[in-house]
């Protein structure tokens, strides 16, 4: 009886080990997923207030509190194969531009919309 119990335990432990060696669940790519326009706009709207809180500076001047308003008019100005340029129209009609990766990572911000290495 003792040998049957040990053999059964060994059999089940072998089945469990082998069950995990030859099947896959979805993609295991190390590359982040590219976002669509709506998703990247949501990410940009979350990033802007955080930058204001952190005292992010453009040309030596910190973004003022008015940029924390997430209802600002925002849109995708330009999209490339691996980037988005997002524009935010401020309450004073000034336009702030974000350069973001296609996976939604913030790279840079300015008031010109021109980013080094990006040809519009």
C-alpha positions as CSV (number, residue, x, y, z in Angstrom):
1,X,0.0,0.0,0.0
2,X,2.8,2.4,0.9
3,X,4.4,1.8,-2.5
4,X,1.2,2.5,-4.4
5,X,0.8,5.8,-2.6
6,X,4.4,6.8,-3.3
7,X,4.0,5.8,-7.0
8,X,0.8,7.8,-7.3
9,X,2.5,10.9,-5.7
10,X,5.5,10.5,-8.1
11,X,3.2,10.1,-11.1
12,X,1.2,13.3,-10.3
13,X,4.4,15.4,-9.6
14,X,5.8,14.3,-13.0
15,X,2.6,15.2,-14.8
16,X,2.6,18.7,-13.2
17,X,6.2,19.3,-14.1
18,X,5.7,18.2,-17.7
19,X,2.4,20.1,-18.1
20,X,4.2,23.4,-17.9
21,X,7.0,22.8,-20.3
22,X,5.3,22.8,-23.7
23,X,2.4,25.2,-23.9
24,X,2.2,29.0,-24.2
25,X,-0.3,31.6,-23.0
26,X,-0.3,34.6,-25.4
27,X,2.7,36.6,-26.4
28,X,5.6,36.9,-24.1
29,X,7.3,39.7,-26.1
30,X,9.5,42.0,-24.1
31,X,8.3,44.9,-26.3
32,X,5.6,47.0,-24.8
33,X,2.2,47.0,-26.6
34,X,1.6,50.0,-28.9
35,X,-1.4,52.1,-27.8
36,X,-4.1,53.5,-30.1
37,X,-4.9,57.2,-30.2
38,X,-7.5,57.1,-27.5
39,X,-5.3,55.2,-25.1
40,X,-2.3,57.5,-25.7
41,X,-4.5,60.6,-25.1
42,X,-5.7,59.1,-21.8
43,X,-2.1,58.4,-20.8
44,X,-1.1,62.0,-21.7
45,X,-4.0,63.5,-19.7
46,X,-2.8,61.5,-16.7
47,X,0.8,62.6,-17.2
48,X,0.2,66.3,-17.5
49,X,-1.0,67.0,-13.9
50,X,1.8,64.8,-12.6
51,X,4.4,67.0,-14.5
52,X,2.8,70.1,-13.0
53,X,3.0,68.6,-9.5
54,X,6.7,67.7,-10.1
55,X,7.5,71.3,-11.2
56,X,8.4,70.2,-14.7
57,X,10.1,73.1,-16.5
58,X,10.0,74.2,-20.1
59,X,12.7,76.7,-21.1
60,X,13.4,77.2,-17.4
61,X,9.8,78.0,-16.4
62,X,7.7,75.5,-14.4
63,X,4.3,74.6,-15.9
64,X,1.6,76.6,-14.0
65,X,-1.4,75.1,-12.2
66,X,-3.7,75.8,-15.1
67,X,-2.2,72.9,-17.0
68,X,-3.6,70.5,-14.4
69,X,-7.1,70.9,-15.9
70,X,-7.6,67.5,-17.6
71,X,-10.5,68.9,-19.5
72,X,-8.1,70.8,-21.7
73,X,-8.6,70.4,-25.4
74,X,-6.2,67.7,-26.4
75,X,-5.6,65.8,-29.6
76,X,-3.0,63.8,-31.5
77,X,-1.2,66.3,-33.7
78,X,1.1,63.7,-35.3
79,X,1.7,60.0,-35.2
80,X,4.7,58.1,-36.4
81,X,5.6,54.5,-36.4
82,X,6.9,54.7,-32.8
83,X,5.7,58.0,-31.4
84,X,2.8,60.4,-30.9
85,X,2.8,64.2,-30.6
86,X,-0.1,65.3,-28.4
87,X,-1.3,68.9,-28.2
88,X,-3.0,70.5,-25.3
89,X,-4.7,73.9,-25.8
90,X,-4.5,75.9,-22.6
91,X,-7.0,78.3,-21.1
92,X,-4.8,81.2,-22.4
93,X,-4.8,79.7,-25.9
94,X,-1.2,78.6,-25.5
95,X,-0.5,75.1,-26.9
96,X,1.6,72.6,-25.0
97,X,3.0,69.6,-27.0
98,X,4.1,66.2,-25.7
99,X,6.3,63.7,-27.4
100,X,5.3,60.2,-26.3
101,X,6.3,56.7,-27.4
102,X,3.7,54.5,-29.1
103,X,3.5,52.6,-25.9
104,X,2.6,55.8,-24.0
105,X,5.9,56.8,-22.3
106,X,6.5,60.5,-21.9
107,X,9.7,61.8,-23.6
108,X,9.6,65.5,-23.8
109,X,7.3,68.6,-23.8
110,X,7.5,72.1,-25.3
111,X,5.4,74.9,-26.7
112,X,6.7,74.7,-30.3
113,X,5.6,71.2,-31.3
114,X,9.0,70.6,-32.9
115,X,11.1,67.8,-31.5
116,X,14.7,66.9,-32.4
117,X,14.8,63.9,-34.7
118,X,11.1,64.1,-35.7
119,X,10.5,65.5,-39.1
120,X,7.0,66.8,-39.6
